[in-house]
Amino acid sequence: MEPEQPSPDTEHESLPEETHLPSPTLYPIGFAIGIVVLLVGLIINPLLISSIGAAIAIVFAILWAREATAELRGEPVVVEPERRESRATAADPHGVTLEEVPDNAVTRSVFLEGATLGLGAAIGGLITLPVAGFAVLPGFLGQTQHKVDLGPIEKFPLGKWFISTFIVDPAEGEVSRRTVFLRNNGNVADPETKQQVPSFTIISNRCVHLGCPVQANGPIGQKYTGTASFKEHTLNGPVEFQSVIPAGYGCPCHGGQYDPEGNRIAGPPVRALDRYDFEINHGRLVLLSTYSVSKVVGTGGQAQIYKYKDVGPGEHVDGPEQFFYPINPPHH
């Protein structure tokens, strides 16, 4: 005799009923969004945006708490038991039907896992990206070039060195004071126009090891140099010039040593001293942005300068080491 096949009704009744937790709710998501808005508002607008975020978080937190404590407060919680209808495609020897699950089917656990990871990534991005943007972007955006007027070029005798101190930005005051070693090289032929143009050597006193101020290795002042020191009043404020005969430059912090053209000759620095670009505007010497130098071959106006984009102290500008440093924001 063939075994008696169970009827569909009997089959449904034999399936176990599984009691589940209350159905998922959107209140935790709303609460998380409110927290994100609050944190972002602390950076953008603490008074307005943070208040909106706090209000959103409080409202959804109350709704979430009410739903989670509904049973404790005596409100009926409707939980539908799950019934699984079998789609019989085969049967075992005892006559129990088996359900065939497609290989490419997305189960509920897989869907919930993906949804959780995606929501976590979205919330993390909403928190991280604004903070990173406000921390990093200001250094790259809105950086205007400062020009420093050092006075008429006839004030600088040919071939004489000066230590010049000046204010880069009068609005910032003393914090923007800088020092350079300056020499008038006379006129040289411009490589492009072939016309004679003024040439100046303008070397920054910032050590390229860790940024300490380097000093001239040589006598300073008219008593030793035979050249008078002087002051010049410009749009950037007073500029001081002290005559000097530099045999080189030395860093008092860690012993870095440079020759008169700024080439590194001893100690921990990794390259030559930085230099300033310049222009002659209506007969006046005007400093522009700084740039980095790997080395200088020759002297004065005939020197060949291996010029690179301005980078920070301790960074290589050539060789394979240059690729191991982060991108530098513009410096002026």
Secondary structure by P-SEA (a helix, b strand, c coil): cccccccaaaaaaabbbbbbcccccaaaaaaaaaaaaaaaaaccccccaaaaaaaaaaaaaaaaaaaaaccccccbbbbbbbbbbbcccccccccbbbbbbbcccccaaaaaaaaaaaaaaaaaaaacaaaaaaacccccccbbbbbbbcccccccccccccbbbbbcccccccccbbbbbbbbccbbbccccccbbbbbbbbbccccccccbbbbcccccccccccccccccccccbbbbbbbbccbbbbcccbbbbccccccccccccccbbbbbbbbcccbbbbccccccccccccccccccccccccccccccccccccccccccccc
